[in-house]
Amino acid sequence: MAEWLDAVAGGCLLTLHIQPGAKKSEVVGVHGDALKIRLAAPPVDGRANEALIAFLATRLGLPKSALTLKSGQSSRRKRIEVSGAPADAESRLLGG
């Protein structure tokens, strides 16, 4: 399992490095011990966090309610808990 993906009871915990204000939302790859994601949304009024949850939910095929921002509300480094994460979560996030 990848460094940025930790198994927890009922799902997984993602460690992410976020770059808001990009031209498009996309997974860039691994950045240290985190998965780097560029987001088109600006880091204003929580819009980047909302866009991140929506982006991840789409990639994982889950409802947005299955994802919870555990830490990093106003930071580039975030921890997201995913309830009911699919077994192939790593490959879905990496685009495989």
ABEGO torsion letter per residue (X at the ends): XBAABBBBBGEBBBBBBBBBGBABBBBAEBBEABBBBBBABBBBGGAAAAAAAAAAAAAAGBBAAABBBABGAABABBBBBBBGBBAAAAAAAAGX
